[in-house]
Amino acid sequence: MILRQFYIDGPGCLSYLVGCEHHGLAMVVDPDRHVDKYLELAEKLDLEIIGVVDTHLHTDHVSGNTELADVTGAEIFLPEAAEATLEHSPLAAGDVLEIGNVRLTVLPTPGHTPESISLLVWDVTRGEEPFAVLTGDTLRVGDVGRPDASQPAELEGLARQLYHSVFHTLAELPDSTIVYPGHATGGSCGKGGGSIRLSTIGYEKRTSPIFSLRDEAAFVEFVTTQLPERPANHDRLRDLNRRGAPIVGVVEPEPLPLQDAVHYLARGAALVDTRPKAAFKEKHPHGAVHLELGPTISKRAGYVFYPEETIVLLLDSPEDYETAFWELARVGYDNIVGYLEGGMRTWEAAGFPVAAGDVEDVSPKTAYEIVQNGSHAQFIDVRERWEYRQAHPPGVTLIPLGELPSRLNELDPDRPVVIICNSGNRSQTAAGILGQNGFRKVYNVLDGIVGWMQQGLPVEQGD
């Protein structure tokens, strides 16, 4: 039997290749859109990928099911309750998928989403008990999936379904059953969890704070409060996965001469600068959005761009193109027309407007002085409401990051804006949104509210 786990840093997504080496067959579970890694492993192990299974309609990334099916001819499987419209075979409770000597049995575990399933993994040559369970985003190590991922209006009802999935379904499995979740640390599909990427049912029952909440009301309260921000593209990604994502195929670098890049920009395309932060601060095209190429770019993009937005990339090196493409395509932004040939040097040589330091990192003490010295700066907190209630600077206005694009009209682009979050990461994303929308001066508070309190600056609690 073969069971290999794949991890994507940043969003924290986990996917799996499950196979039988004796029969040379495999299926991929919860694949992300960049499918080369599955194909390379299958070729290395001489396996034929015959099926692609998603445990639910993902809301934080685009499934690679259509991509894999196009390359391999594999059959796509989705939960029956997903009501998906792409060509697929629906899975219902108790259905069995045969992979040679390996079997996957469908176990309905709704709560994270209404259609969520888990997959019991059986090695028929080893015994009569399941070897493992692929829990999707229902159960994570030390955590569960957030119940508002798909239908925020039905939060409490989904939370109650999640309770029953955890305590009346998964907890009933043998303690020795290995738990392979759909997420580890990172991403926006849960509240917490650690960096460990597998566990057992018995260990989770003994040690996870989730399993200490045996009272249903206490469980529901826990999983429905203090949730991380919900990116604006969650609903769009869920709908895209219901329809089936368009096939990308082979990605080739697409250099754009300056005149072509300007053509797209003049028609509303976003210019995304993926260079390191130091290079962006030194100089960048006026109006460019800074999304530094790295583990967090996929997550941050969901707060910045509108659906179907056309994107022109500004790269540190042409070799970065494929990585940047897949990081954005992973979260549904695949209308990338190319990268600016010659980069910043070409832009400057043509005499186009250049900005420097539009977003300035400042210490909490400096931010406090800016707000207090009569500069008429606008002070906004982009954390979630529950975080704001715990502690916030006096006079700050709460605009959670997920709401910022729709509330820009509440801010004056001609006045300075000071942005604070918990540690300085979300505020950097917020600064990119403001920069894209013509705000002239933006200050990002380094170390966020944590640094603010460590420096002894005043805070308030409550609303």
Protein Blocks (a to p, Z undefined) as FASTA:
>chain_A
ZZdddddehjlpacdddddfklopacdehiafblmlmmmmmmmnopacfbdcdfbdcfkb
ccfklmmmmmnopacdddfklopabdcddddehiacdehjaccdddddehjbmklccddd
ddfklombdfbdcekjmbcghiacdfklmmmmlmmmmmmmmmmmmmmmmmmpcfklccdd
fbdeedjkbfnopfbfbdcfklmmmmmmklmmmbfklmmmmmmgoiacddfklmmmmmmm
mnopadebjaddddddfklmmmmmmnopacddfbdfklmmmpccehiacddedfklmmmm
mmmpcghiacddddfbfklmmmmmmmmmmnopacbgbdcehijmlmmmnopacdehkbac
ddfklmmmmmmnonopacddfbdfklmmmoccehiacddfklmmmmmmmpcfkbccdddd
fkopmmmmmmmmmmmnopabdcddehilmlmmmnopacdedZZ
